[in-house]
Amino acid sequence: MLRWLLIALLLIPLADIALLVVVAGAIGWVPTVALVVLTALLGMLFVRAEGRHTLRRIQQSLAQGDLPTNQVVDGGLLIAAGAFLLTPGLVTDAVGFLLALPLTRIPIRILLKRYVITPVLEKKTGGFATGNVYTAGFPGSNGPNEGATGPGGPGAPGPDSGTGRSSGGATVDLGPDEYDVSSGNDEE
């Protein structure tokens, strides 16, 4: 991953220089410099307007009691867009505009969440952030009762075998038919 990032960091400036030389050869150096400065100024104005809009959406989400996850990712993409737009060059300006425009930023946000943010959260939280957690047993085991021992010997249901009964305050996984919502103690 680090190798690809370093390669990209080296190739983007080289592509910028090559494109600037080609464009300068076609239209001249002065118009090329003016084009780079103009795209940077227009891009920064657009990023500023989109940033204000994103900040308003964050405030609205928080006022409604929702988590502003998409808006926060959009804010990060807008920061990256601003950095690309301030970097002189036509390739970086194109990447900056792709990140700044809502039409292209939304698919980028979706891909970023699916392939970068969610896997990192999954790894860091052990599945709690995405809800992909194991509630009983171990991954790849035959079930939550594997190796449970009870009064009948190995393999017999033990106190934590999911029968709906518990001894000593141990945690028990209940099936959908085993919930008892009565107020009294109905144990046999």
Helices and strands as residue ranges (DSSP letters): H 2-27, H 29-64, H 69-86, H 90-100, H 102-112, I 113-117, H 118-125, E 149-150, E 153-154
